[in-house]
Amino acid sequence: MEARVAAIAQGTASECIWLVEHPPLYTSGTSAKIEDLTDPGRFDVFATKRGGQYTYHGPGQRVAYVMLDVGARGRDVRRFVQQLEAWVIATLDQFNVTGEIRDGRVGVWVSRRDKPVDLSGSPAEDKIAAIGIRLRKWISFHGISINIEPDLAHFGGIVPCGIADHGVTSLVDLGLPITMDDLDIALLNSFSGVFGEIPQSAG
């Protein structure tokens, strides 16, 4: 990914998106707090240069490494993050799942009306997708992860993204028997509506 980002910045490679699936592991972003790694011996931990805190990656989760030229797309980092959120939300909408964003909480969330309300009487909310990026010479890297059917217990070794008072969910946990291929098709279908033309190396 580092090499591809450098090549894109030099104009010797095209924008691309890698769709991958990792073995069980934790990653730490630039804002990670060591106390949020609650079970440090559980899985390997990899320090990254993306923004954000600790997150989990593993089987049943689609990770999209997004290497786009943000400089050529307006040089607006906040708008780019909003576009990533919109991409996830549009993808989830294809499965009739309403993804939402929340001030002060990174990622995409779903309301859980099948769970007890919180102390304020509001519906419980679980995180279904994480977002963490970095830019170098206006080229983005790292990206998003969407939970399809990961082992949700594996999130128990960290405080995901530093948020302890909300849970984590997946499409299968929501009762939707979605496959990785289903999600990939939805990601591709919704990309151009948010970002425009699909990069040549999208898979």
NORTAUR-V452424 format. One record per residue. N is the residue number from 1. PHI is phi in degrees with one decimal (* if undefined). NEAR is the number of other ideal C-beta (glycine too) atoms within 8 Angstrom. D_FIRST is the distance of its C-alpha to the first C-alpha in Angstrom with 1 decimal. Layout:
N_PHI_NEAR_D_FIRST / N_PHI_NEAR_D_FIRST
This chain:
1_*_9_0.0 / 2_-59.3_6_3.8 / 3_-66.8_6_5.4 / 4_-67.7_11_5.1 / 5_-60.7_13_6.1 / 6_-62.4_9_8.6 / 7_-67.2_9_9.8 / 8_-63.6_15_10.5 / 9_-62.8_10_12.3 / 10_-82.3_7_14.2 / 11_81.4_4_15.2 / 12_-101.3_5_14.3 / 13_-144.5_7_11.9 / 14_-86.6_7_12.7 / 15_-56.2_10_11.4 / 16_-157.5_12_10.0 / 17_-130.9_15_10.0 / 18_-102.1_10_9.0 / 19_-103.2_10_12.0 / 20_-131.1_8_12.0 / 21_-137.2_8_14.7 / 22_-97.6_10_14.6 / 23_-69.9_5_17.6 / 24_-61.4_10_19.5 / 25_-162.8_12_17.9 / 26_-112.1_15_18.0 / 27_-123.7_12_15.5 / 28_-115.8_11_16.8 / 29_-93.6_13_16.0 / 30_-69.6_7_17.6 / 31_-105.8_8_20.9 / 32_-64.4_12_21.3 / 33_-109.8_7_24.9 / 34_-58.5_5_25.7 / 35_-69.6_5_28.7 / 36_-83.3_11_26.6 / 37_-92.5_13_25.3 / 38_-83.2_9_28.6 / 39_-138.0_8_28.1 / 40_-64.9_7_25.9 / 41_-93.4_3_26.8 / 42_-71.0_7_25.9 / 43_-135.5_10_22.3 / 44_-61.1_5_19.7 / 45_-116.5_10_18.3 / 46_-116.5_8_14.8 / 47_-77.2_7_14.7 / 48_-122.7_9_11.8 / 49_-103.8_6_11.9 / 50_-75.5_12_12.2 / 51_-75.0_8_15.8 / 52_100.7_13_18.3 / 53_-115.9_12_19.8 / 54_-84.0_15_19.7 / 55_-144.5_14_18.7 / 56_-111.2_15_18.8 / 57_-128.1_11_16.7 / 58_-174.5_13_18.5 / 59_-55.6_9_20.1 / 60_87.2_12_21.5 / 61_-124.1_15_18.9 / 62_-89.8_13_16.5 / 63_-107.8_12_13.1 / 64_-115.0_13_11.6 / 65_-86.6_11_8.1 / 66_-106.8_12_9.4 / 67_-113.0_15_8.1 / 68_-122.0_12_11.7 / 69_-86.6_9_13.8 / 70_-70.0_14_15.9 / 71_-61.7_8_18.0 / 72_-80.8_5_19.2 / 73_-109.7_10_19.9 / 74_111.0_5_22.4 / 75_55.0_7_20.7 / 76_-121.9_8_21.8 / 77_-65.9_8_19.4 / 78_-60.9_6_22.0 / 79_-63.1_8_22.5 / 80_-62.8_13_18.8 / 81_-62.3_10_18.9 / 82_-62.1_8_22.2 / 83_-66.8_10_20.7 / 84_-61.5_13_18.2 / 85_-61.7_11_21.3 / 86_-63.8_9_23.3 / 87_-63.3_14_20.9 / 88_-63.4_14_21.2 / 89_-62.0_12_24.9 / 90_-65.8_11_25.5 / 91_-67.1_13_23.8 / 92_-63.2_17_26.0 / 93_-61.4_11_29.0 / 94_-67.6_9_28.9 / 95_-109.1_10_30.0 / 96_59.4_5_32.5 / 97_-107.4_11_30.7 / 98_-91.7_8_31.0 / 99_-88.9_13_28.0 / 100_-137.8_10_28.7 / 101_-109.9_10_27.4 / 102_-132.9_7_29.3 / 103_-59.0_4_29.8 / 104_82.9_3_28.6 / 105_-129.8_11_26.5 / 106_-76.2_7_22.8 / 107_103.6_11_21.9 / 108_-118.9_14_24.1 / 109_-123.4_14_27.4 / 110_-127.7_14_30.2 / 111_-76.0_9_33.9 / 112_-114.3_11_35.5 / 113_-75.5_5_39.1 / 114_-87.3_3_39.7 / 115_-113.5_7_39.4 / 116_-60.2_4_41.9 / 117_-69.9_8_41.7 / 118_-82.6_8_40.8 / 119_-64.1_3_43.4 / 120_-87.0_5_43.4 / 121_88.8_5_44.1 / 122_-85.2_7_40.7 / 123_-60.5_9_38.8 / 124_-62.5_12_36.3 / 125_-131.5_13_32.7 / 126_-122.4_12_29.7 / 127_-86.9_16_26.0 / 128_-115.5_17_24.3 / 129_-147.6_13_20.8 / 130_-111.8_12_18.7 / 131_-133.5_14_16.6 / 132_-153.8_13_14.4 / 133_-132.5_14_12.3 / 134_-144.2_10_11.7 / 135_-119.9_10_12.1 / 136_-135.2_9_11.7 / 137_52.6_6_14.2 / 138_69.1_10_14.5 / 139_-102.6_14_11.1 / 140_-85.7_13_10.1 / 141_-148.8_16_7.2 / 142_63.3_12_8.2 / 143_158.3_14_11.3 / 144_-132.0_12_14.2 / 145_-137.2_12_15.9 / 146_-124.7_14_19.2 / 147_-83.4_15_21.8 / 148_-97.0_14_23.5 / 149_-150.2_9_25.2 / 150_-76.1_12_23.7 / 151_-75.1_8_26.2 / 152_-63.9_10_27.0 / 153_-65.1_5_28.7 / 154_-68.3_12_25.4 / 155_-71.4_9_24.9 / 156_-70.6_7_28.1 / 157_-86.7_12_26.5 / 158_-139.0_13_25.1 / 159_-95.7_10_26.3 / 160_-58.7_12_23.6 / 161_56.3_13_22.3 / 162_75.1_10_25.6 / 163_-108.9_9_27.8 / 164_-96.7_5_30.6 / 165_-101.7_3_33.1 / 166_-139.0_10_31.4 / 167_-98.1_8_30.1 / 168_-125.2_10_27.3 / 169_-135.2_12_27.8 / 170_-146.5_14_26.4 / 171_-62.1_15_27.5 / 172_-68.5_11_29.5 / 173_-60.9_10_31.0 / 174_-81.5_10_32.2 / 175_94.0_4_34.0 / 176_-111.0_8_31.8 / 177_-78.7_4_31.1 / 178_-87.5_10_27.8 / 179_-99.1_7_25.5 / 180_-60.2_9_21.8 / 181_-62.1_6_22.7 / 182_-58.4_9_24.9 / 183_-67.3_14_22.2 / 184_-61.3_11_19.7 / 185_-62.6_8_22.6 / 186_-64.8_12_23.4 / 187_-61.1_13_19.9 / 188_-66.4_9_20.2 / 189_-64.7_8_23.8 / 190_-94.8_13_23.3 / 191_-63.2_12_20.2 / 192_-65.3_8_22.3 / 193_-68.1_5_25.0 / 194_-104.9_9_22.7 / 195_-108.5_10_20.3 / 196_99.1_3_22.0 / 197_-58.9_5_20.9 / 198_-73.2_8_18.3 / 199_-57.3_11_15.2 / 200_-62.5_7_15.8 / 201_-101.5_9_12.8 / 202_-93.2_10_13.6 / 203_-122.2_6_13.7
